[in-house]
Amino acid sequence: MTTVKSDRTTGALLCGPTFRGRWAAGVSAAVMLSTVRAVTPALEPEWDRPSGLFFGGTTRYEMATRLERGGRYKAAAKRYRRLADSARNPANQAHALRKCADCFFDAGKVYTAYTQYKKLIDEYPLFIKQAHVLDRLRAVAESFAEGRASLFGFKNPSLAAEVYELILRLAPAGPQAADDMLKLAEFQERAGNIEGAAATCRDLLRRYPERAAARVRLAGLILDEARAGDGDGRLRREARRELEQFLATAPKSPEAPLARSMLALVRETLARDRLELGRFYSQAPHRRPAAARRYLHDVLVQYSDTAVTPVARAILAQIESLPETAARKGAAVAASPLPQAAIAGAPTQTAHRKETAPPASTGPRIGPPEAVPFPRNARWIKQQETVKKWLLPLEDISSGDSPDAAQ
């Protein structure tokens, strides 16, 4: 009986749960300490001290790792933060601060984790695991953008864009830098920062010109910016150039149908703007046939496939039928030299000029050559009647008072 009992006691000691738990805890602690020694050159004296009176010989660092493995992330994060504050070695401080940020993120405290990651990047840029921190920051940005970081589910794309700015500051030329810039432009657009998103896309295309799909996004952002005001059409012309370049480089891309529809819309808008300018300068109050003809000619030549081309052609025909346009054409023909064979039996060139030229005016010429003379209103009459006699000599003033003295 004694032998059997001793065997059972030995088996219980070797195979029981108490022994297995102690063995696993000892192995995990040894592995963790070896990892810390590999990551950090020297352990801190404060980290090796006992965690408390009721925890036996467990050190402070072992207690923090035990809480993290047990799922008590918030308590573990607080202990890691204390370890970071008490550490002397920068590598140890960075290691404890990263573990603190990871525990806060796992506990659902996304904004607190973001502040810890930001502090880690600002203060210890040379002692961090870049790939791990970048992945966590991307997850933090998605949490902000989708509303998982808020108690009431409020989405915050502006804060997500700020996180991606931090990512690009940490890894401006990493393997995922182009994708990070696209995400930054996306969150900036969702936050309402259209100009910032367009600037990000321009920077992306300057650094990574092979990202042709970014041109479609840039064209859309430029068109959104043009809706607020594009008086000279500069923004729409830039969008047209981006779309044309995208279709020239990637005509079979999945975004090609969208690019073609956007290009057609841009061309239609630019043609309509040119048409409105031509119509404005063809009307009587502010008629300028040369300017109207230039804008309408641009519509017929550059935007011949748009829907406003027949309207531009009709307005141009009306301008050509105006009397002043016909008179100007006649004057131009008279001024141009003709071959002798064409004018055989016709009146001389001088007579032709006298017949078609307008009568010479003896008074001062008022108004531009193509416009109707200004009306002689009260202001014009007052300017003509006002003689600046103080500029003349005294004898001229006296002679100008009486016509008899002048004779």
C-alpha positions, 0 to 999 in steps of 0.5 A: 500500500505504501509503495502504491501510495508513493507511486501515486504521489509521485505521479501526481507531483509529476503529472498533476495540474500544479506541476504543469502550471508551474512548469509552463509558467517557468518556461514562458517566463524564461522565453520572455526574459530571453526575448527581452534580453535579445530586444533590449541590451540590459534589463532594468533593476526595477523590472527584476524587483518583486511585484508585491507581497502577495505575488511571491517572487514574480517580478514586475515585468513577469506580472505585466506579461502574465496579465497580458496573457490572461486577457487583462489588457488594461491592467497590463497596459498600466504596468507596462507604462510604469515600467517605461517610466522607471526604465533607464535604457532607451531600448527598454523604454521603447519596448515597454511603451510599445507593449503598453500601446498594444495592450491599450489597443487590445483593450479597445482604448483606441485613442489612448493606444494612438497617443502611445504609438505617437509618443513612441514614434516621436521619442524613440524612432530608432528603437521600435519594430517598424512593421509591427507599429505600422500594422497597428497604426493602420488598424487604428486608422480603420477603427477611427474611420469606421466608428469602432473607436467611438462609444456611439459609433461616430466616424472620424475620417479626419483623425484617420487621415492624421494617423496616415500622415503619421504612418507616412512620416515613419515610413515615407518610402516603404513598400506600402507607401503608395497604398498609404498615400491613397488611403490618406487621400481617401480619408482626406476626401471623406473629411472634406479636405478636397484640396489636401486630397488633390495635393496628396494625389499629385504627390503620389503621381510625382513619386509613383507615376506607374499608379495610373488609377490615381489619375482618375481619383485626382481628376474627380477631386479636381472636378469637385474643387471646380464646382466651388469656382473655376472662372477661367476653366483651369481646373477642368482643363487639368482634369481633362489632361489627367483623364486623357493621359490615363486613357492613353496609358491604361485603356483597358483598365477597370477604371477606363469606362469611368474615365471615359464618362468623366472625360465626356462630361468635362469636354461638354462643360468646357464647350458650354463655357466657350459657347456662353462666352461667344454668345456674350460677346455676340450680343448688342450691348457688349458686342465684340465680333472678333472675340465671339468668333474666336470662342465659337471657333474653339468650340467647332474645332476643339469640341466638335463631338459635343452637343453644343456644336450646332448652337455655336455654328448657328451663332457664328452664322449670325455674326457673319451676317451682321452689317458691321461684319460685312462692312469690315470684310469689305474694307479688308478686301479693299485694303488687300492688294489684288492681281491685275488680271482679276481687276481688268475692266474694273474701276481703279483701286483708289476709286474702289477704296473711296467707294467702300471706305466710310466717310472721314470724321472731322471731330474726335473719334469716340469709342473703339473701331468696332463699337458704336460711338458713345452717346453724347450724354451730359457728362460728355457735353460737360467735358467738351464745354469745359475749357482749361483757360488757366493753361493759356497765356493772358492775351489768349484769354482776353482774345477768347472773350470777344470775337471782335477782338480776335478778328 
